[in-house]
Amino acid sequence: MNWLADLAYQSLGALPMIAVIGLVTYGLFALTAVLVTVRPLRRRLGRRGMRIHRAVAAVAFASATFHLLLGLSSYV
C-alpha cells in the first residue's frame, strides 16, 4: 500500500497525481450531466446518447474509485 501512497503524491507537472485524477473525475461527472441535460446534443446523438452517457458514467465511477484509493492510501 506504500507504493500507492507514493504514486498519489507523484508530481505531474504542478499538481500531484491525486489532484489530477480528482480534476479528471470532476470533468467526467460534468460531461455525464451535460450529455443528459443539453437538448440539442441529445437530439443529435439520438439513441447513442444514452449509451455514451452510461459509458462516461462508468469511467467516471472507476476514476472516482481510483481517486478514493489514492486518498485513503496516504492514511493507511
NUDRENDREN-652472 format. One record per residue: x, y, z of N, C-alpha, C in turn; residue in three letters; chain. Coordinates in nm, 3 decimals. Layout:
<nubas>
<nuba><n_xx>X</n_xx><n_yy>Y</n_yy><n_zz>Z</n_zz><ca_xx>X</ca_xx><ca_yy>Y</ca_yy><ca_zz>Z</ca_zz><c_xx>X</c_xx><c_yy>Y</c_yy><c_zz>Z</c_zz><residu>ala</residu><chaine>A</chaine></nuba>
...
</nubas>
This chain:
<nubas>
<nuba><n_xx>0.083</n_xx><n_yy>-0.120</n_yy><n_zz>0.000</n_zz><ca_xx>0.000</ca_xx><ca_yy>0.000</ca_yy><ca_zz>0.000</ca_zz><c_xx>0.087</c_xx><c_yy>0.125</c_yy><c_zz>0.000</c_zz><residu>met</residu><chaine>A</chaine></nuba>
<nuba><n_xx>0.212</n_xx><n_yy>0.110</n_yy><n_zz>0.038</n_zz><ca_xx>0.302</ca_xx><ca_yy>0.225</ca_yy><ca_zz>0.041</ca_zz><c_xx>0.329</c_xx><c_yy>0.276</c_yy><c_zz>-0.100</c_zz><residu>asn</residu><chaine>A</chaine></nuba>
<nuba><n_xx>0.336</n_xx><n_yy>0.186</n_yy><n_zz>-0.198</n_zz><ca_xx>0.362</ca_xx><ca_yy>0.229</ca_yy><ca_zz>-0.336</ca_zz><c_xx>0.246</c_xx><c_yy>0.311</c_yy><c_zz>-0.390</c_zz><residu>trp</residu><chaine>A</chaine></nuba>
<nuba><n_xx>0.125</n_xx><n_yy>0.283</n_yy><n_zz>-0.342</n_zz><ca_xx>0.008</ca_xx><ca_yy>0.359</ca_yy><ca_zz>-0.385</ca_zz><c_xx>0.011</c_xx><c_yy>0.501</c_yy><c_zz>-0.328</c_zz><residu>leu</residu><chaine>A</chaine></nuba>
<nuba><n_xx>0.057</n_xx><n_yy>0.512</n_yy><n_zz>-0.204</n_zz><ca_xx>0.070</ca_xx><ca_yy>0.646</ca_yy><ca_zz>-0.144</ca_zz><c_xx>0.180</c_xx><c_yy>0.726</c_yy><c_zz>-0.215</c_zz><residu>ala</residu><chaine>A</chaine></nuba>
<nuba><n_xx>0.288</n_xx><n_yy>0.659</n_yy><n_zz>-0.253</n_zz><ca_xx>0.393</ca_xx><ca_yy>0.728</ca_yy><ca_zz>-0.329</ca_zz><c_xx>0.340</c_xx><c_yy>0.771</c_yy><c_zz>-0.465</c_zz><residu>asp</residu><chaine>A</chaine></nuba>
<nuba><n_xx>0.259</n_xx><n_yy>0.687</n_yy><n_zz>-0.527</n_zz><ca_xx>0.200</ca_xx><ca_yy>0.719</ca_yy><ca_zz>-0.656</ca_zz><c_xx>0.104</c_xx><c_yy>0.837</c_yy><c_zz>-0.645</c_zz><residu>leu</residu><chaine>A</chaine></nuba>
<nuba><n_xx>0.031</n_xx><n_yy>0.845</n_yy><n_zz>-0.535</n_zz><ca_xx>-0.068</ca_xx><ca_yy>0.951</ca_yy><ca_zz>-0.517</ca_zz><c_xx>-0.003</c_xx><c_yy>1.089</c_yy><c_zz>-0.516</c_zz><residu>ala</residu><chaine>A</chaine></nuba>
<nuba><n_xx>0.114</n_xx><n_yy>1.100</n_yy><n_zz>-0.460</n_zz><ca_xx>0.178</ca_xx><ca_yy>1.231</ca_yy><ca_zz>-0.447</ca_zz><c_xx>0.293</c_xx><c_yy>1.250</c_yy><c_zz>-0.543</c_zz><residu>tyr</residu><chaine>A</chaine></nuba>
<nuba><n_xx>0.301</n_xx><n_yy>1.164</n_yy><n_zz>-0.646</n_zz><ca_xx>0.398</ca_xx><ca_yy>1.184</ca_yy><ca_zz>-0.752</ca_zz><c_xx>0.354</c_xx><c_yy>1.305</c_yy><c_zz>-0.833</c_zz><residu>gln</residu><chaine>A</chaine></nuba>
<nuba><n_xx>0.448</n_xx><n_yy>1.390</n_yy><n_zz>-0.864</n_zz><ca_xx>0.415</ca_xx><ca_yy>1.516</ca_yy><ca_zz>-0.931</ca_zz><c_xx>0.392</c_xx><c_yy>1.495</c_yy><c_zz>-1.080</c_zz><residu>ser</residu><chaine>A</chaine></nuba>
<nuba><n_xx>0.281</n_xx><n_yy>1.546</n_yy><n_zz>-1.128</n_zz><ca_xx>0.251</ca_xx><ca_yy>1.551</ca_yy><ca_zz>-1.271</ca_zz><c_xx>0.240</c_xx><c_yy>1.698</c_yy><c_zz>-1.309</c_zz><residu>leu</residu><chaine>A</chaine></nuba>
<nuba><n_xx>0.349</n_xx><n_yy>1.756</n_yy><n_zz>-1.345</n_zz><ca_xx>0.351</ca_xx><ca_yy>1.899</ca_yy><ca_zz>-1.371</ca_zz><c_xx>0.351</c_xx><c_yy>1.975</c_yy><c_zz>-1.239</c_zz><residu>gly</residu><chaine>A</chaine></nuba>
<nuba><n_xx>0.251</n_xx><n_yy>2.059</n_yy><n_zz>-1.220</n_zz><ca_xx>0.244</ca_xx><ca_yy>2.140</ca_yy><ca_zz>-1.099</ca_zz><c_xx>0.160</c_xx><c_yy>2.076</c_yy><c_zz>-0.989</c_zz><residu>ala</residu><chaine>A</chaine></nuba>
<nuba><n_xx>0.088</n_xx><n_yy>1.969</n_yy><n_zz>-1.022</n_zz><ca_xx>-0.004</ca_xx><ca_yy>1.908</ca_yy><ca_zz>-0.926</ca_zz><c_xx>0.033</c_xx><c_yy>1.763</c_yy><c_zz>-0.899</c_zz><residu>leu</residu><chaine>A</chaine></nuba>
<nuba><n_xx>0.001</n_xx><n_yy>1.713</n_yy><n_zz>-0.778</n_zz><ca_xx>0.020</ca_xx><ca_yy>1.570</ca_yy><ca_zz>-0.754</ca_zz><c_xx>-0.085</c_xx><c_yy>1.489</c_yy><c_zz>-0.829</c_zz><residu>pro</residu><chaine>A</chaine></nuba>
<nuba><n_xx>-0.057</n_xx><n_yy>1.362</n_yy><n_zz>-0.848</n_zz><ca_xx>-0.146</ca_xx><ca_yy>1.276</ca_yy><ca_zz>-0.927</ca_zz><c_xx>-0.286</c_xx><c_yy>1.270</c_yy><c_zz>-0.868</c_zz><residu>met</residu><chaine>A</chaine></nuba>
<nuba><n_xx>-0.298</n_xx><n_yy>1.271</n_yy><n_zz>-0.737</n_zz><ca_xx>-0.431</ca_xx><ca_yy>1.263</ca_yy><ca_zz>-0.675</ca_zz><c_xx>-0.517</c_xx><c_yy>1.383</c_yy><c_zz>-0.714</c_zz><residu>ile</residu><chaine>A</chaine></nuba>
<nuba><n_xx>-0.455</n_xx><n_yy>1.500</n_yy><n_zz>-0.729</n_zz><ca_xx>-0.530</ca_xx><ca_yy>1.618</ca_yy><ca_zz>-0.770</ca_zz><c_xx>-0.570</c_xx><c_yy>1.610</c_yy><c_zz>-0.916</c_zz><residu>ala</residu><chaine>A</chaine></nuba>
<nuba><n_xx>-0.480</n_xx><n_yy>1.559</n_yy><n_zz>-1.000</n_zz><ca_xx>-0.511</ca_xx><ca_yy>1.546</ca_yy><ca_zz>-1.142</ca_zz><c_xx>-0.625</c_xx><c_yy>1.447</c_yy><c_zz>-1.163</c_zz><residu>val</residu><chaine>A</chaine></nuba>
<nuba><n_xx>-0.619</n_xx><n_yy>1.333</n_yy><n_zz>-1.093</n_zz><ca_xx>-0.726</ca_xx><ca_yy>1.233</ca_yy><ca_zz>-1.105</ca_zz><c_xx>-0.858</c_xx><c_yy>1.293</c_yy><c_zz>-1.055</c_zz><residu>ile</residu><chaine>A</chaine></nuba>
<nuba><n_xx>-0.853</n_xx><n_yy>1.371</n_yy><n_zz>-0.948</n_zz><ca_xx>-0.974</ca_xx><ca_yy>1.436</ca_yy><ca_zz>-0.897</ca_zz><c_xx>-1.034</c_xx><c_yy>1.533</c_yy><c_zz>-0.998</c_zz><residu>gly</residu><chaine>A</chaine></nuba>
<nuba><n_xx>-0.950</n_xx><n_yy>1.610</n_yy><n_zz>-1.064</n_zz><ca_xx>-1.000</ca_xx><ca_yy>1.704</ca_yy><ca_zz>-1.165</ca_zz><c_xx>-1.057</c_xx><c_yy>1.631</c_yy><c_zz>-1.287</c_zz><residu>leu</residu><chaine>A</chaine></nuba>
<nuba><n_xx>-0.993</n_xx><n_yy>1.524</n_yy><n_zz>-1.327</n_zz><ca_xx>-1.044</ca_xx><ca_yy>1.444</ca_yy><ca_zz>-1.439</ca_zz><c_xx>-1.180</c_xx><c_yy>1.383</c_yy><c_zz>-1.402</c_zz><residu>val</residu><chaine>A</chaine></nuba>
<nuba><n_xx>-1.191</n_xx><n_yy>1.334</n_yy><n_zz>-1.280</n_zz><ca_xx>-1.318</ca_xx><ca_yy>1.277</ca_yy><ca_zz>-1.234</ca_zz><c_xx>-1.429</c_xx><c_yy>1.381</c_yy><c_zz>-1.233</c_zz><residu>thr</residu><chaine>A</chaine></nuba>
<nuba><n_xx>-1.398</n_xx><n_yy>1.500</n_yy><n_zz>-1.185</n_zz><ca_xx>-1.495</ca_xx><ca_yy>1.608</ca_yy><ca_zz>-1.184</ca_zz><c_xx>-1.541</c_xx><c_yy>1.641</c_yy><c_zz>-1.327</c_zz><residu>tyr</residu><chaine>A</chaine></nuba>
<nuba><n_xx>-1.446</n_xx><n_yy>1.645</n_yy><n_zz>-1.419</n_zz><ca_xx>-1.479</ca_xx><ca_yy>1.672</ca_yy><ca_zz>-1.559</ca_zz><c_xx>-1.566</c_xx><c_yy>1.563</c_yy><c_zz>-1.619</c_zz><residu>gly</residu><chaine>A</chaine></nuba>
<nuba><n_xx>-1.537</n_xx><n_yy>1.438</n_yy><n_zz>-1.585</n_zz><ca_xx>-1.618</ca_xx><ca_yy>1.327</ca_yy><ca_zz>-1.636</ca_zz><c_xx>-1.760</c_xx><c_yy>1.331</c_yy><c_zz>-1.583</c_zz><residu>leu</residu><chaine>A</chaine></nuba>
<nuba><n_xx>-1.776</n_xx><n_yy>1.364</n_yy><n_zz>-1.455</n_zz><ca_xx>-1.912</ca_xx><ca_yy>1.375</ca_yy><ca_zz>-1.400</ca_zz><c_xx>-1.987</c_xx><c_yy>1.492</c_yy><c_zz>-1.462</c_zz><residu>phe</residu><chaine>A</chaine></nuba>
<nuba><n_xx>-1.916</n_xx><n_yy>1.603</n_yy><n_zz>-1.489</n_zz><ca_xx>-1.980</ca_xx><ca_yy>1.717</ca_yy><ca_zz>-1.555</ca_zz><c_xx>-2.021</c_xx><c_yy>1.679</c_yy><c_zz>-1.697</c_zz><residu>ala</residu><chaine>A</chaine></nuba>
<nuba><n_xx>-1.935</n_xx><n_yy>1.607</n_yy><n_zz>-1.770</n_zz><ca_xx>-1.968</ca_xx><ca_yy>1.562</ca_yy><ca_zz>-1.904</ca_zz><c_xx>-2.088</c_xx><c_yy>1.469</c_yy><c_zz>-1.903</c_zz><residu>leu</residu><chaine>A</chaine></nuba>
<nuba><n_xx>-2.096</n_xx><n_yy>1.383</n_yy><n_zz>-1.803</n_zz><ca_xx>-2.210</ca_xx><ca_yy>1.292</ca_yy><ca_zz>-1.790</ca_zz><c_xx>-2.339</c_xx><c_yy>1.371</c_yy><c_zz>-1.773</c_zz><residu>thr</residu><chaine>A</chaine></nuba>
<nuba><n_xx>-2.335</n_xx><n_yy>1.476</n_yy><n_zz>-1.693</n_zz><ca_xx>-2.454</ca_xx><ca_yy>1.560</ca_yy><ca_zz>-1.674</ca_zz><c_xx>-2.490</c_xx><c_yy>1.635</c_yy><c_zz>-1.801</c_zz><residu>ala</residu><chaine>A</chaine></nuba>
<nuba><n_xx>-2.391</n_xx><n_yy>1.685</n_yy><n_zz>-1.872</n_zz><ca_xx>-2.416</ca_xx><ca_yy>1.761</ca_yy><ca_zz>-1.994</ca_zz><c_xx>-2.479</c_xx><c_yy>1.672</c_yy><c_zz>-2.101</c_zz><residu>val</residu><chaine>A</chaine></nuba>
<nuba><n_xx>-2.436</n_xx><n_yy>1.548</n_yy><n_zz>-2.110</n_zz><ca_xx>-2.492</ca_xx><ca_yy>1.457</ca_yy><ca_zz>-2.211</ca_zz><c_xx>-2.641</c_xx><c_yy>1.435</c_yy><c_zz>-2.193</c_zz><residu>leu</residu><chaine>A</chaine></nuba>
<nuba><n_xx>-2.691</n_xx><n_yy>1.449</n_yy><n_zz>-2.072</n_zz><ca_xx>-2.833</ca_xx><ca_yy>1.425</ca_yy><ca_zz>-2.047</ca_zz><c_xx>-2.914</c_xx><c_yy>1.555</c_yy><c_zz>-2.053</c_zz><residu>val</residu><chaine>A</chaine></nuba>
<nuba><n_xx>-2.855</n_xx><n_yy>1.666</n_yy><n_zz>-2.014</n_zz><ca_xx>-2.934</ca_xx><ca_yy>1.788</ca_yy><ca_zz>-1.998</ca_zz><c_xx>-2.937</c_xx><c_yy>1.879</c_yy><c_zz>-2.119</c_zz><residu>thr</residu><chaine>A</chaine></nuba>
<nuba><n_xx>-2.839</n_xx><n_yy>1.875</n_yy><n_zz>-2.206</n_zz><ca_xx>-2.837</ca_xx><ca_yy>1.966</ca_yy><ca_zz>-2.321</ca_zz><c_xx>-2.922</c_xx><c_yy>1.907</c_yy><c_zz>-2.433</c_zz><residu>val</residu><chaine>A</chaine></nuba>
<nuba><n_xx>-3.033</n_xx><n_yy>1.972</n_yy><n_zz>-2.459</n_zz><ca_xx>-3.133</ca_xx><ca_yy>1.919</ca_yy><ca_zz>-2.553</ca_zz><c_xx>-3.081</c_xx><c_yy>1.907</c_yy><c_zz>-2.697</c_zz><residu>arg</residu><chaine>A</chaine></nuba>
<nuba><n_xx>-3.014</n_xx><n_yy>2.007</n_yy><n_zz>-2.755</n_zz><ca_xx>-2.965</ca_xx><ca_yy>1.989</ca_yy><ca_zz>-2.893</ca_zz><c_xx>-2.865</c_xx><c_yy>1.874</c_yy><c_zz>-2.906</c_zz><residu>pro</residu><chaine>A</chaine></nuba>
<nuba><n_xx>-2.786</n_xx><n_yy>1.854</n_yy><n_zz>-2.804</n_zz><ca_xx>-2.690</ca_xx><ca_yy>1.744</ca_yy><ca_zz>-2.806</ca_zz><c_xx>-2.762</c_xx><c_yy>1.610</c_yy><c_zz>-2.799</c_zz><residu>leu</residu><chaine>A</chaine></nuba>
<nuba><n_xx>-2.869</n_xx><n_yy>1.604</n_yy><n_zz>-2.720</n_zz><ca_xx>-2.947</ca_xx><ca_yy>1.479</ca_yy><ca_zz>-2.711</ca_zz><c_xx>-3.012</c_xx><c_yy>1.446</c_yy><c_zz>-2.845</c_zz><residu>arg</residu><chaine>A</chaine></nuba>
<nuba><n_xx>-3.062</n_xx><n_yy>1.548</n_yy><n_zz>-2.913</n_zz><ca_xx>-3.126</ca_xx><ca_yy>1.524</ca_yy><ca_zz>-3.043</ca_zz><c_xx>-3.025</c_xx><c_yy>1.474</c_yy><c_zz>-3.146</c_zz><residu>arg</residu><chaine>A</chaine></nuba>
<nuba><n_xx>-2.906</n_xx><n_yy>1.532</n_yy><n_zz>-3.144</n_zz><ca_xx>-2.805</ca_xx><ca_yy>1.495</ca_yy><ca_zz>-3.242</ca_zz><c_xx>-2.752</c_xx><c_yy>1.354</c_yy><c_zz>-3.218</c_zz><residu>arg</residu><chaine>A</chaine></nuba>
<nuba><n_xx>-2.740</n_xx><n_yy>1.316</n_yy><n_zz>-3.092</n_zz><ca_xx>-2.686</ca_xx><ca_yy>1.184</ca_yy><ca_zz>-3.061</ca_zz><c_xx>-2.790</c_xx><c_yy>1.073</c_yy><c_zz>-3.072</c_zz><residu>leu</residu><chaine>A</chaine></nuba>
<nuba><n_xx>-2.915</n_xx><n_yy>1.107</n_yy><n_zz>-3.051</n_zz><ca_xx>-3.022</ca_xx><ca_yy>1.008</ca_yy><ca_zz>-3.060</ca_zz><c_xx>-3.009</c_xx><c_yy>0.900</c_yy><c_zz>-2.954</c_zz><residu>gly</residu><chaine>A</chaine></nuba>
<nuba><n_xx>-3.027</n_xx><n_yy>0.775</n_yy><n_zz>-2.995</n_zz><ca_xx>-3.019</ca_xx><ca_yy>0.663</ca_yy><ca_zz>-2.900</ca_zz><c_xx>-2.877</c_xx><c_yy>0.638</c_yy><c_zz>-2.851</c_zz><residu>arg</residu><chaine>A</chaine></nuba>
<nuba><n_xx>-2.778</n_xx><n_yy>0.676</n_yy><n_zz>-2.932</n_zz><ca_xx>-2.639</ca_xx><ca_yy>0.657</ca_yy><ca_zz>-2.890</ca_zz><c_xx>-2.606</c_xx><c_yy>0.741</c_yy><c_zz>-2.768</c_zz><residu>arg</residu><chaine>A</chaine></nuba>
<nuba><n_xx>-2.680</n_xx><n_yy>0.849</n_yy><n_zz>-2.746</n_zz><ca_xx>-2.653</ca_xx><ca_yy>0.938</ca_yy><ca_zz>-2.635</ca_zz><c_xx>-2.660</c_xx><c_yy>0.870</c_yy><c_zz>-2.500</c_zz><residu>gly</residu><chaine>A</chaine></nuba>
<nuba><n_xx>-2.759</n_xx><n_yy>0.782</n_yy><n_zz>-2.483</n_zz><ca_xx>-2.773</ca_xx><ca_yy>0.712</ca_yy><ca_zz>-2.356</ca_zz><c_xx>-2.661</c_xx><c_yy>0.612</c_yy><c_zz>-2.336</c_zz><residu>met</residu><chaine>A</chaine></nuba>
<nuba><n_xx>-2.618</n_xx><n_yy>0.546</n_yy><n_zz>-2.444</n_zz><ca_xx>-2.505</ca_xx><ca_yy>0.452</ca_yy><ca_zz>-2.433</ca_zz><c_xx>-2.377</c_xx><c_yy>0.526</c_yy><c_zz>-2.399</c_zz><residu>arg</residu><chaine>A</chaine></nuba>
<nuba><n_xx>-2.358</n_xx><n_yy>0.643</n_yy><n_zz>-2.462</n_zz><ca_xx>-2.239</ca_xx><ca_yy>0.723</ca_yy><ca_zz>-2.432</ca_zz><c_xx>-2.246</c_xx><c_yy>0.774</c_yy><c_zz>-2.289</c_zz><residu>ile</residu><chaine>A</chaine></nuba>
<nuba><n_xx>-2.364</n_xx><n_yy>0.816</n_yy><n_zz>-2.247</n_zz><ca_xx>-2.384</ca_xx><ca_yy>0.863</ca_yy><ca_zz>-2.110</ca_zz><c_xx>-2.347</c_xx><c_yy>0.755</c_yy><c_zz>-2.009</c_zz><residu>his</residu><chaine>A</chaine></nuba>
<nuba><n_xx>-2.393</n_xx><n_yy>0.634</n_yy><n_zz>-2.031</n_zz><ca_xx>-2.363</ca_xx><ca_yy>0.523</ca_yy><ca_zz>-1.940</ca_zz><c_xx>-2.214</c_xx><c_yy>0.490</c_yy><c_zz>-1.940</c_zz><residu>arg</residu><chaine>A</chaine></nuba>
<nuba><n_xx>-2.151</n_xx><n_yy>0.494</n_yy><n_zz>-2.056</n_zz><ca_xx>-2.008</ca_xx><ca_yy>0.464</ca_yy><ca_zz>-2.065</ca_zz><c_xx>-1.925</c_xx><c_yy>0.569</c_yy><c_zz>-1.993</c_zz><residu>ala</residu><chaine>A</chaine></nuba>
<nuba><n_xx>-1.959</n_xx><n_yy>0.696</n_yy><n_zz>-2.012</n_zz><ca_xx>-1.886</ca_xx><ca_yy>0.803</ca_yy><ca_zz>-1.944</ca_zz><c_xx>-1.909</c_xx><c_yy>0.794</c_yy><c_zz>-1.793</c_zz><residu>val</residu><chaine>A</chaine></nuba>
<nuba><n_xx>-2.030</n_xx><n_yy>0.760</n_yy><n_zz>-1.752</n_zz><ca_xx>-2.059</ca_xx><ca_yy>0.745</ca_yy><ca_zz>-1.609</ca_zz><c_xx>-1.978</c_xx><c_yy>0.630</c_yy><c_zz>-1.549</c_zz><residu>ala</residu><chaine>A</chaine></nuba>
<nuba><n_xx>-1.963</n_xx><n_yy>0.521</n_yy><n_zz>-1.622</n_zz><ca_xx>-1.884</ca_xx><ca_yy>0.407</ca_yy><ca_zz>-1.572</ca_zz><c_xx>-1.737</c_xx><c_yy>0.445</c_yy><c_zz>-1.558</c_zz><residu>ala</residu><chaine>A</chaine></nuba>
<nuba><n_xx>-1.683</n_xx><n_yy>0.517</n_yy><n_zz>-1.657</n_zz><ca_xx>-1.544</ca_xx><ca_yy>0.562</ca_yy><ca_zz>-1.648</ca_zz><c_xx>-1.527</c_xx><c_yy>0.661</c_yy><c_zz>-1.533</c_zz><residu>val</residu><chaine>A</chaine></nuba>
<nuba><n_xx>-1.624</n_xx><n_yy>0.749</n_yy><n_zz>-1.513</n_zz><ca_xx>-1.618</ca_xx><ca_yy>0.844</ca_yy><ca_zz>-1.403</ca_zz><c_xx>-1.621</c_xx><c_yy>0.772</c_yy><c_zz>-1.268</c_zz><residu>ala</residu><chaine>A</chaine></nuba>
<nuba><n_xx>-1.704</n_xx><n_yy>0.670</n_yy><n_zz>-1.258</n_zz><ca_xx>-1.712</ca_xx><ca_yy>0.593</ca_yy><ca_zz>-1.134</ca_zz><c_xx>-1.580</c_xx><c_yy>0.522</c_yy><c_zz>-1.106</c_zz><residu>phe</residu><chaine>A</chaine></nuba>
<nuba><n_xx>-1.519</n_xx><n_yy>0.463</n_yy><n_zz>-1.209</n_zz><ca_xx>-1.390</ca_xx><ca_yy>0.396</ca_yy><ca_zz>-1.192</ca_zz><c_xx>-1.281</c_xx><c_yy>0.496</c_yy><c_zz>-1.154</c_zz><residu>ala</residu><chaine>A</chaine></nuba>
<nuba><n_xx>-1.284</n_xx><n_yy>0.614</n_yy><n_zz>-1.216</n_zz><ca_xx>-1.187</ca_xx><ca_yy>0.718</ca_yy><ca_zz>-1.184</ca_zz><c_xx>-1.206</c_xx><c_yy>0.768</c_yy><c_zz>-1.041</c_zz><residu>ser</residu><chaine>A</chaine></nuba>
<nuba><n_xx>-1.330</n_xx><n_yy>0.782</n_yy><n_zz>-0.997</n_zz><ca_xx>-1.357</ca_xx><ca_yy>0.824</ca_yy><ca_zz>-0.860</ca_zz><c_xx>-1.311</c_xx><c_yy>0.719</c_yy><c_zz>-0.759</c_zz><residu>ala</residu><chaine>A</chaine></nuba>
<nuba><n_xx>-1.328</n_xx><n_yy>0.592</n_yy><n_zz>-0.793</n_zz><ca_xx>-1.282</ca_xx><ca_yy>0.485</ca_yy><ca_zz>-0.705</ca_zz><c_xx>-1.130</c_xx><c_yy>0.486</c_yy><c_zz>-0.693</c_zz><residu>thr</residu><chaine>A</chaine></nuba>
<nuba><n_xx>-1.060</n_xx><n_yy>0.506</n_yy><n_zz>-0.806</n_zz><ca_xx>-0.915</ca_xx><ca_yy>0.515</ca_yy><ca_zz>-0.803</ca_zz><c_xx>-0.870</c_xx><c_yy>0.636</c_yy><c_zz>-0.722</c_zz><residu>phe</residu><chaine>A</chaine></nuba>
<nuba><n_xx>-0.939</n_xx><n_yy>0.748</n_yy><n_zz>-0.737</n_zz><ca_xx>-0.909</ca_xx><ca_yy>0.869</ca_yy><ca_zz>-0.661</ca_zz><c_xx>-0.927</c_xx><c_yy>0.843</c_yy><c_zz>-0.510</c_zz><residu>his</residu><chaine>A</chaine></nuba>
<nuba><n_xx>-1.032</n_xx><n_yy>0.770</n_yy><n_zz>-0.475</n_zz><ca_xx>-1.056</ca_xx><ca_yy>0.734</ca_yy><ca_zz>-0.335</ca_zz><c_xx>-0.944</c_xx><c_yy>0.647</c_yy><c_zz>-0.280</c_zz><residu>leu</residu><chaine>A</chaine></nuba>
<nuba><n_xx>-0.903</n_xx><n_yy>0.547</n_yy><n_zz>-0.359</n_zz><ca_xx>-0.793</ca_xx><ca_yy>0.460</ca_yy><ca_zz>-0.315</ca_zz><c_xx>-0.663</c_xx><c_yy>0.538</c_yy><c_zz>-0.297</c_zz><residu>leu</residu><chaine>A</chaine></nuba>
<nuba><n_xx>-0.636</n_xx><n_yy>0.632</n_yy><n_zz>-0.386</n_zz><ca_xx>-0.516</ca_xx><ca_yy>0.713</ca_yy><ca_zz>-0.369</ca_zz><c_xx>-0.524</c_xx><c_yy>0.798</c_yy><c_zz>-0.243</c_zz><residu>leu</residu><chaine>A</chaine></nuba>
<nuba><n_xx>-0.640</n_xx><n_yy>0.853</n_yy><n_zz>-0.215</n_zz><ca_xx>-0.656</ca_xx><ca_yy>0.933</ca_yy><ca_zz>-0.094</ca_zz><c_xx>-0.646</c_xx><c_yy>0.853</c_yy><c_zz>0.032</c_zz><residu>gly</residu><chaine>A</chaine></nuba>
<nuba><n_xx>-0.706</n_xx><n_yy>0.735</n_yy><n_zz>0.034</n_zz><ca_xx>-0.701</ca_xx><ca_yy>0.652</ca_yy><ca_zz>0.154</ca_zz><c_xx>-0.563</c_xx><c_yy>0.590</c_yy><c_zz>0.177</c_zz><residu>leu</residu><chaine>A</chaine></nuba>
<nuba><n_xx>-0.488</n_xx><n_yy>0.571</n_yy><n_zz>0.071</n_zz><ca_xx>-0.358</ca_xx><ca_yy>0.506</ca_yy><ca_zz>0.085</ca_zz><c_xx>-0.259</c_xx><c_yy>0.589</c_yy><c_zz>0.168</c_zz><residu>ser</residu><chaine>A</chaine></nuba>
<nuba><n_xx>-0.278</n_xx><n_yy>0.718</n_yy><n_zz>0.171</n_zz><ca_xx>-0.186</ca_xx><ca_yy>0.801</ca_yy><ca_zz>0.248</ca_zz><c_xx>-0.214</c_xx><c_yy>0.793</c_yy><c_zz>0.398</c_zz><residu>ser</residu><chaine>A</chaine></nuba>
<nuba><n_xx>-0.331</n_xx><n_yy>0.742</n_yy><n_zz>0.435</n_zz><ca_xx>-0.365</ca_xx><ca_yy>0.731</ca_yy><ca_zz>0.578</ca_zz><c_xx>-0.353</c_xx><c_yy>0.589</c_yy><c_zz>0.631</c_zz><residu>tyr</residu><chaine>A</chaine></nuba>
<nuba><n_xx>-0.338</n_xx><n_yy>0.491</n_yy><n_zz>0.545</n_zz><ca_xx>-0.331</ca_xx><ca_yy>0.352</ca_yy><ca_zz>0.589</ca_zz><c_xx>-0.187</c_xx><c_yy>0.305</c_yy><c_zz>0.591</c_zz><residu>val</residu><chaine>A</chaine></nuba>
</nubas>
